[in-house]
Amino acid sequence: MRMTELDRVRAFLRETDERVCDERRATPHGVALLTPSLPLVWQLNAIRVEDSEATAGALVAEADELLATVAHRKLVVHDEALGARLAPALSSQGWNAFRLLVMVRRREPDRPAEAGLAGEVSREHGAAVLAAFRREQPFGWQEEAVRQLAGMDERYTRAWSTRDFAAPVNELGCACRLYSDERLAQVDEVGTLEARRGRGYARAVVLAAADAATADGCEPVFLLTDASDWPQHLYRKLGFDAIGAVWEFLKLPVESS
């Protein structure tokens, strides 16, 4: 059976998870992705749920056992129907539920970005912009978390063909990353510093990255974005359409026993 675009995206996400974590361990209901060397990076310490019959209670117990060495609990569910079924029960137990739209580039943008505003930059410059952006986030007071997220970025750099884009290209403003297996590509880690928002920088970097992927022959070019947050509206203006969703469930913090 021919894989759909959504099937291909999910396969890419699964392979990415397994390339960047320290250890992959089978569980009764899926796969544990464990990275004890980066315990503060939520996405590298999670359980990917693959059993369509799994219950919230069983998954909570599984997460408590397999993620006992980190302060959070995270579940990743690529089956949209399964995620929707689990969401009410997990939410009632204090988990944050995120429905992430899978958006693929299908159309031309409503208008182009300002000419010359964004472009490809060095890994060092891209890393500096993302570090500055992350320091403004709720966890930003914790420099170790910023350091470990930079370590995550380096794992992605080794896992795939990876490029960095920024706007303006010589300043700390906005950046994003582009991951590709030379067949399809993901735009990720889009971040704009608070003082530089409202200037079209995010529009410019996403279009620069997407254009580069398209020029390389990648199809689809996709990104993930929270279904309950505003960036999805920007991405629609940039020519991206939702083709499905994946779910993530996160519980923070977990008290040490």
C-alpha positions as CSV (number, residue, x, y, z in Angstrom):
1,M,0.0,0.0,0.0
2,R,1.3,3.4,-0.9
3,M,2.2,5.7,2.0
4,T,0.2,8.9,2.3
5,E,1.9,12.2,3.1
6,L,0.8,11.9,6.7
7,D,2.2,8.3,6.9
8,R,5.6,9.6,5.6
9,V,5.7,12.5,8.1
10,R,4.9,10.1,11.0
11,A,7.6,7.7,9.7
12,F,10.1,10.6,9.6
13,L,9.2,11.6,13.1
14,R,9.6,8.1,14.4
15,E,13.0,7.7,12.8
16,T,14.1,11.1,14.1
17,D,13.1,10.1,17.7
18,E,15.2,6.9,17.4
19,R,18.2,8.6,15.9
20,V,18.6,11.3,18.5
21,C,17.8,9.4,21.8
22,D,20.4,7.5,23.8
23,E,18.3,4.3,24.1
24,R,15.2,2.8,22.5
25,R,13.3,0.3,24.7
26,A,10.2,-1.7,23.8
27,T,7.3,-1.3,26.3
28,P,4.0,-3.1,26.6
29,H,2.2,-0.2,24.8
30,G,4.9,1.3,22.5
31,V,8.5,2.4,22.7
32,A,10.4,4.3,25.4
33,L,12.8,6.9,24.0
34,L,15.4,7.5,26.8
35,T,18.2,10.0,27.0
36,P,19.6,10.0,30.5
37,S,22.5,12.2,29.3
38,L,20.0,15.0,28.6
39,P,17.3,14.6,31.4
40,L,15.9,18.1,31.1
41,V,15.0,17.6,27.4
42,W,11.4,16.4,27.5
43,Q,11.2,15.3,23.9
44,L,14.2,13.0,24.2
45,N,12.8,11.3,27.3
46,A,9.3,10.1,26.4
47,I,7.1,7.1,25.6
48,R,5.8,6.8,22.1
49,V,2.4,5.1,22.4
50,E,1.7,2.6,19.6
51,D,-1.0,0.4,21.1
52,S,-4.5,1.6,20.0
53,E,-6.1,-0.2,22.9
54,A,-3.9,1.4,25.6
55,T,-5.6,3.0,28.5
56,A,-4.6,6.2,30.3
57,G,-4.1,4.3,33.6
58,A,-1.8,1.8,32.0
59,L,0.2,4.5,30.3
60,V,0.6,6.6,33.4
61,A,2.0,3.5,35.2
62,E,4.3,2.8,32.4
63,A,5.6,6.4,32.3
64,D,6.1,6.4,36.1
65,E,8.2,3.2,35.8
66,L,10.3,4.0,32.7
67,L,10.7,7.7,33.2
68,A,11.5,7.5,36.9
69,T,14.9,9.1,36.5
70,V,13.6,12.3,35.1
71,A,11.4,15.0,36.6
72,H,8.7,15.0,33.9
73,R,6.4,12.5,32.2
74,K,5.8,12.6,28.5
75,L,3.7,10.5,26.0
76,V,3.8,10.9,22.3
77,V,0.8,9.6,20.3
78,H,0.9,9.7,16.5
79,D,-2.5,8.1,16.1
80,E,-4.8,11.1,16.2
81,A,-7.9,9.1,17.2
82,L,-6.0,7.4,20.0
83,G,-4.7,10.7,21.3
84,A,-8.2,12.2,21.3
85,R,-9.5,9.2,23.3
86,L,-6.7,9.5,25.9
87,A,-6.9,13.3,26.3
88,P,-9.8,13.6,28.7
89,A,-8.6,11.0,31.1
90,L,-5.0,12.2,31.1
91,S,-6.1,15.8,31.4
92,S,-8.2,14.9,34.5
93,Q,-5.0,13.5,36.1
94,G,-3.0,16.7,35.6
95,W,-1.4,16.1,32.3
96,N,-1.1,18.9,29.7
97,A,-2.5,17.8,26.4
98,F,-1.2,19.2,23.1
99,R,-2.8,18.5,19.7
100,L,-0.1,19.3,17.2
101,L,-1.2,20.0,13.6
102,V,0.9,18.5,10.9
103,M,1.0,21.2,8.3
104,V,2.4,20.8,4.8
105,R,3.3,23.4,2.3
106,R,0.7,23.3,-0.5
107,R,0.4,26.9,-1.8
108,E,2.2,30.1,-2.4
109,P,2.3,32.6,0.6
110,D,-0.2,35.4,0.7
111,R,2.7,37.8,0.3
112,P,6.5,37.4,0.1
113,A,8.8,38.2,2.9
114,E,10.9,41.4,2.7
115,A,13.7,40.8,0.3
116,G,17.0,40.0,1.9
117,L,15.6,39.9,5.4
118,A,16.3,36.2,6.0
119,G,18.8,33.7,4.8
120,E,20.8,30.6,5.7
121,V,23.3,31.2,8.5
122,S,26.0,29.2,10.2
123,R,25.2,26.7,12.9
124,E,27.0,28.9,15.4
125,H,24.7,31.9,14.6
126,G,21.6,29.8,14.5
127,A,22.5,28.3,17.9
128,A,23.1,31.8,19.4
129,V,19.7,33.0,18.3
130,L,17.9,29.9,19.7
131,A,19.8,30.1,23.0
132,A,18.8,33.8,23.4
133,F,15.2,32.8,22.6
134,R,15.2,29.9,25.0
135,R,16.5,32.1,27.8
136,E,13.2,34.1,27.5
137,Q,11.1,31.0,28.0
138,P,9.7,29.8,31.4
139,F,12.6,27.4,31.8
140,G,15.1,30.0,30.7
141,W,16.3,30.8,34.2
142,Q,17.8,27.3,34.3
143,E,20.9,27.6,32.2
144,E,21.4,23.9,32.3
145,A,18.2,23.4,30.4
146,V,19.4,25.8,27.7
147,R,22.6,23.9,27.5
148,Q,20.9,20.5,27.2
149,L,18.6,21.9,24.5
150,A,21.7,22.9,22.6
151,G,22.9,19.4,23.0
152,M,19.6,18.2,21.5
153,D,20.2,20.5,18.5
154,E,23.6,18.9,17.9
155,R,22.0,15.5,17.9
156,Y,19.6,16.6,15.2
157,T,22.5,18.0,13.2
158,R,24.2,14.6,13.2
159,A,20.9,12.7,12.5
160,W,19.9,14.4,9.3
161,S,20.9,17.0,6.7
162,T,20.3,20.1,8.8
163,R,20.4,23.8,8.0
164,D,19.9,27.0,10.0
165,F,18.1,30.2,8.9
166,A,17.8,33.6,10.6
167,A,16.3,37.0,10.2
168,P,18.0,39.4,10.3
169,V,21.0,37.3,9.2
170,N,23.6,39.2,11.2
171,E,21.6,39.9,14.4
172,L,19.9,38.1,17.2
173,G,16.3,38.2,16.0
174,C,14.6,35.1,14.8
175,A,15.8,31.6,13.7
176,C,14.6,28.2,12.7
177,R,16.1,24.9,11.7
178,L,15.5,22.7,8.6
179,Y,15.8,18.9,8.9
180,S,15.8,16.7,5.8
181,D,16.3,13.1,4.7
182,E,16.6,14.5,1.2
183,R,13.1,13.3,0.4
184,L,11.0,15.3,2.8
185,A,11.9,18.2,5.1
186,Q,10.7,19.6,8.5
187,V,10.8,23.3,9.5
188,D,11.3,23.3,13.3
189,E,12.5,25.4,16.3
190,V,11.0,28.6,15.0
191,G,11.8,31.3,17.7
192,T,11.7,35.1,17.8
193,L,13.1,37.2,20.6
194,E,10.4,39.2,22.4
195,A,11.9,42.6,21.5
196,R,12.1,41.7,17.8
197,R,8.5,40.5,17.3
198,G,6.0,42.0,15.0
199,R,8.6,42.7,12.3
200,G,8.0,39.8,9.9
201,Y,11.0,37.9,11.0
202,A,9.2,34.6,11.6
203,R,7.5,34.9,8.2
204,A,10.9,35.5,6.6
205,V,12.8,32.6,8.2
206,V,10.0,30.0,7.6
207,L,9.7,31.0,4.0
208,A,13.5,30.9,3.5
209,A,13.7,27.5,5.0
210,A,10.7,26.2,3.1
211,D,12.0,27.6,-0.2
212,A,15.4,26.0,0.4
213,A,13.8,22.6,1.0
214,T,11.6,22.9,-2.1
215,A,14.6,23.9,-4.2
216,D,16.3,20.7,-3.0
217,G,13.4,18.7,-4.2
218,C,11.9,17.8,-0.8
219,E,8.2,17.0,-0.7
220,P,6.4,17.4,1.5
221,V,7.9,20.3,3.5
222,F,6.1,20.2,6.8
223,L,6.0,21.6,10.3
224,L,4.2,20.9,13.6
225,T,2.3,23.6,15.5
226,D,0.0,23.7,18.5
227,A,-3.6,23.5,17.3
228,S,-4.7,25.9,20.1
229,D,-2.1,28.6,19.5
230,W,-1.8,31.5,17.0
231,P,1.2,30.4,14.9
232,Q,-1.0,28.1,12.9
233,H,-2.7,31.2,11.4
234,L,0.6,32.6,10.2
235,Y,1.6,29.2,8.7
236,R,-1.7,29.1,6.8
237,K,-0.8,32.5,5.3
238,L,2.5,31.1,4.3
239,G,0.9,28.3,2.3
240,F,0.8,25.5,4.8
241,D,-2.3,23.4,5.2
242,A,-3.1,20.9,8.0
243,I,-3.3,17.3,6.9
244,G,-3.7,15.7,10.3
245,A,-2.4,15.9,13.9
246,V,-0.3,14.1,16.5
247,W,-0.7,14.4,20.3
248,E,1.7,15.0,23.1
249,F,0.9,14.7,26.8
250,L,3.2,16.3,29.4
251,K,3.2,16.3,33.2
252,L,5.5,18.5,35.1
253,P,6.9,18.4,37.7
254,V,7.1,15.0,39.4
255,E,8.1,15.1,43.0
256,S,11.1,12.9,44.0
257,S,10.1,10.2,46.3
